[in-house]
Amino acid sequence: MQLAFVSPGCAVCCQVLSVFGIVFLLVLGFLFTAEVNELTGSTEDPVNPKDVGHACFMAAAIYAAFFLCCSCQQLVRRSETRRARRL
């Protein structure tokens, strides 16, 4: 049974993009939760910035799940490569 369903290049790309997404969304989440004036002081800004902050945190958690999935794919590929070398 093959557990690796993502190519190594795609897994690395997903990991890199996920790290940037996590950092960006966490920063936005903290800024919206703190109700920073630059993000919440205009007339077109969200009504409840704390809800927007929590949504950013949830999106960061989803990116973290993708990061973990791709990290597991990297580990599976490494173990398959080691197993193939032994044979």
C-alpha positions as CSV (number, residue, x, y, z in Angstrom):
1,M,0.0,0.0,0.0
2,Q,1.4,3.3,-1.0
3,L,0.9,6.0,1.6
4,A,2.6,8.8,-0.3
5,F,0.0,10.4,-2.6
6,V,1.8,13.7,-3.2
7,S,5.0,14.1,-5.1
8,P,8.0,15.4,-3.1
9,G,8.1,18.7,-5.0
10,C,4.4,19.4,-4.3
11,A,4.9,18.5,-0.7
12,V,7.8,21.0,-0.3
13,C,5.8,23.7,-2.1
14,C,2.8,23.1,0.1
15,Q,5.0,23.3,3.2
16,V,6.6,26.6,2.2
17,L,3.2,28.2,1.2
18,S,1.6,26.9,4.4
19,V,4.3,28.5,6.6
20,F,3.8,31.9,4.9
21,G,0.0,31.5,5.1
22,I,0.2,30.6,8.8
23,V,2.4,33.5,9.7
24,F,0.3,36.0,7.6
25,L,-3.0,34.8,9.0
26,L,-1.8,34.8,12.6
27,V,-0.6,38.3,12.3
28,L,-3.9,39.4,10.8
29,G,-5.8,37.5,13.5
30,F,-3.9,39.2,16.3
31,L,-4.3,42.6,14.6
32,F,-8.1,42.2,14.2
33,T,-8.5,40.8,17.7
34,A,-6.6,43.8,19.1
35,E,-8.9,46.0,17.0
36,V,-6.0,48.0,15.5
37,N,-7.3,51.3,14.2
38,E,-5.8,50.9,10.7
39,L,-7.9,47.8,10.2
40,T,-11.1,48.7,12.0
41,G,-11.3,52.5,11.9
42,S,-12.9,53.0,8.5
43,T,-16.6,52.9,7.5
44,E,-16.1,49.8,5.2
45,D,-14.4,47.7,7.9
46,P,-16.0,44.6,9.5
47,V,-18.7,45.2,12.1
48,N,-17.2,42.7,14.6
49,P,-13.4,42.6,14.1
50,K,-12.9,40.0,16.8
51,D,-15.0,37.5,14.7
52,V,-12.7,38.3,11.8
53,G,-9.7,37.6,14.0
54,H,-11.1,34.3,15.1
55,A,-11.8,33.4,11.4
56,C,-8.1,34.2,10.6
57,F,-7.0,31.9,13.4
58,M,-9.2,29.1,12.1
59,A,-7.8,29.6,8.6
60,A,-4.2,29.4,10.1
61,A,-5.2,26.1,11.8
62,I,-6.3,24.7,8.4
63,Y,-3.0,25.8,6.9
64,A,-1.2,24.1,9.8
65,A,-3.1,20.9,9.1
66,F,-1.9,21.1,5.4
67,F,1.6,21.7,6.7
68,L,1.4,18.6,8.9
69,C,0.0,16.5,6.1
70,C,2.8,17.5,3.7
71,S,5.4,16.9,6.4
72,C,4.0,13.4,6.9
73,Q,4.2,12.9,3.1
74,Q,7.9,13.9,3.2
75,L,8.5,11.4,6.0
76,V,6.8,8.6,4.1
77,R,8.8,9.3,1.0
78,R,12.1,9.2,3.1
79,S,11.1,5.9,4.6
80,E,10.2,4.5,1.2
81,T,13.6,5.6,-0.2
82,R,15.5,4.1,2.7
83,R,13.5,0.8,2.3
84,A,14.3,0.7,-1.4
85,R,18.0,1.2,-0.7
86,R,18.1,-1.7,1.6
87,L,16.6,-4.0,-1.0
